[in-house]
Amino acid sequence: MTAGGLNPTIVVQHLVKSGMDVHVILENAEGKGEITRRRARKLGWVAASGQLGTMVAARLLRRLADRRVAELLSLHGFDRVLPDTIPIHPVTSINAAETKDLIEQIGPGTILLVSTRLMSGKQLAAMPCPVINLHAGINPNYRGQMGGYWSLRENDAENFGATLHLVDAGTDTGGTLYEVRTRPASADFISTYPLLLTIASLDITRRSLEDALAGRLAPLKPDGPSALRFPPTLWSWIWCGVTRRIW
């Protein structure tokens, strides 16, 4: 299940190359206005507006990011399109009744979430198989968004990584299946960290699904401090970039 984008496209390519029978359930992406309003209810309008500013600024740097993205894709043998051999099922949301009905028709052995909205507790309870999430951060200290960025910003580069975990009612709080850590290059920044972490996690993503299909999942409770992360505000992102070279 995904809302689309390059990261899930690469995951699907890898799984298909590995011989897995993959269906893609493609939900409509949330609009920036909807996301900002939700964050404002939780964090206030100043913080939510500042986070939106960072995302807009990152998009303005797309040309810079595209050079690094092209380099990573070429290095690892991926392209930007989904394989034309796999079924794609458009839905309004992963939480819609139509999605539940579709899952019943497909009868999957496991479900992988990559770049989706949060699955509701009600929808999760209705799923007939394990639901696994690919999270671009090390849980539990880097739950939520931009985990790689926050690990660098908090002088914790050893935990620049990704987590495969079971989905539960919380936000990235389910049992950990696998973790992977890597290091960004000097050309990487907030727009390329997620892709770098997705590529680094491809093997453990496949292993997680294989474990689920074989009935050998062994989730571990993540330990350590727990923090829910959001994108940095525009002013703090610029300040950290200028003063510490963490972009």
Salt bridges, closest charged atoms under 4 A:
GLU27 OE1 - ARG117 NH1 2.81
GLU30 OE2 - ARG38 NH1 2.66
GLU71 OE2 - ARG68 NH1 3.26
GLU104 OE2 - LYS100 NZ 2.88
GLU154 OE2 - ARG229 NH1 2.53
GLU158 OE2 - ARG183 NH2 2.32
ASP172 OD2 - HIS135 ND1 3.32
ASP172 OD1 - HIS165 NE2 3.21
GLU179 OE1 - ARG181 NH1 3.05
ASP188 OD1 - ARG68 NE 2.83
ASP203 OD1 - HIS14 NE2 3.93
ASP203 OD1 - ARG206 NH1 3.22
GLU210 OE2 - ARG206 NE 3.40
ASP211 OD1 - ARG216 NE 2.63
